Protein backbone atom coordinates (compact mmCIF):
# COMPACT_ATOMS: atom_id res chain seq x y z
CA UNK A 1 0.00 0.00 0.00
CA UNK A 2 1.51 3.33 -1.03
CA UNK A 3 1.16 6.82 0.48
CA UNK A 4 -1.75 7.68 -1.80
CA UNK A 5 -3.65 4.60 -0.61
CA UNK A 6 -2.85 5.42 3.02
CA UNK A 7 -4.15 8.98 2.55
CA UNK A 8 -7.34 7.66 0.99
CA UNK A 9 -7.86 5.26 3.87
CA UNK A 10 -7.30 8.08 6.36
CA UNK A 11 -9.87 10.19 4.49
CA UNK A 12 -12.48 7.43 4.51
CA UNK A 13 -11.88 6.66 8.18
CA UNK A 14 -12.16 10.35 9.03
CA UNK A 15 -15.49 10.78 7.29
CA UNK A 16 -16.71 7.43 8.63
CA UNK A 17 -16.81 9.02 12.09
CA UNK A 18 -19.73 11.05 10.83
CA UNK A 19 -22.36 8.80 9.21
CA UNK A 20 -23.92 11.73 7.34
CA UNK A 21 -20.59 12.73 5.78
CA UNK A 22 -19.93 9.12 4.79
CA UNK A 23 -23.39 8.82 3.29
CA UNK A 24 -22.93 12.11 1.41
CA UNK A 25 -19.59 10.94 0.04
CA UNK A 26 -21.01 7.62 -1.16
CA UNK A 27 -23.98 9.45 -2.66
CA UNK A 28 -21.69 11.86 -4.54
CA UNK A 29 -19.65 8.94 -5.88
CA UNK A 30 -22.81 7.13 -6.89
CA UNK A 31 -24.18 10.27 -8.56
CA UNK A 32 -20.99 10.63 -10.56
CA UNK A 33 -21.38 7.03 -11.73
CA UNK A 34 -17.87 6.15 -10.60
CA UNK A 35 -18.35 2.61 -9.31
CA UNK A 36 -14.61 2.01 -9.58
CA UNK A 37 -14.00 4.61 -6.86
CA UNK A 38 -16.29 2.75 -4.45
CA UNK A 39 -14.65 -0.57 -5.35
CA UNK A 40 -11.22 1.01 -4.81
CA UNK A 41 -12.30 2.38 -1.42
CA UNK A 42 -13.65 -0.98 -0.34
CA UNK A 43 -10.47 -2.74 -1.47
CA UNK A 44 -8.34 -0.24 0.45
CA UNK A 45 -10.42 -0.72 3.59
CA UNK A 46 -10.17 -4.50 3.26
CA UNK A 47 -6.41 -4.23 2.78
CA UNK A 48 -6.14 -2.00 5.87
CA UNK A 49 -8.25 -4.46 7.85
CA UNK A 50 -6.01 -7.35 6.76
CA UNK A 51 -2.91 -5.38 7.71
CA UNK A 52 -4.35 -4.63 11.16
CA UNK A 53 -5.27 -8.28 11.65
CA UNK A 54 -1.75 -9.40 10.69
CA UNK A 55 -0.19 -6.89 13.09
CA UNK A 56 -2.50 -8.09 15.86
CA UNK A 57 -1.53 -11.72 15.20
CA UNK A 58 2.15 -10.76 15.33
CA UNK A 59 1.60 -9.00 18.66
CA UNK A 60 -0.29 -11.99 20.06
CA UNK A 61 2.39 -14.37 18.81
CA UNK A 62 5.12 -12.25 20.36
CA UNK A 63 3.20 -12.11 23.64
CA UNK A 64 2.72 -15.88 23.58
CA UNK A 65 6.46 -16.38 23.09
CA UNK A 66 7.21 -14.13 26.04
CA UNK A 67 4.65 -15.93 28.20
CA UNK A 68 6.18 -19.30 27.30
CA UNK A 69 9.65 -18.06 28.20
CA UNK A 70 8.43 -16.79 31.56
CA UNK A 71 6.64 -20.08 32.26
CA UNK A 72 9.73 -22.09 31.28
CA UNK A 73 11.94 -19.96 33.52
CA UNK A 74 9.56 -20.43 36.42
CA UNK A 75 9.30 -24.21 35.92
CA UNK A 76 13.11 -24.52 35.84
CA UNK A 77 13.06 -23.88 39.60
CA UNK A 78 11.37 -27.23 40.10
CA UNK A 79 13.61 -29.35 37.87
CA UNK A 80 15.90 -31.78 39.65
CA UNK A 81 18.54 -31.73 36.93
Secondary structure, DSSP 8 states (H G I E B T S, - for coil): --HHHHHHHHHHHHHHTSHHHHHHHHHHHHHHT-HHHHHHHHHHHHHHHHHHHHHHHHHHHHHHHHHHHHHHHHHHTT---
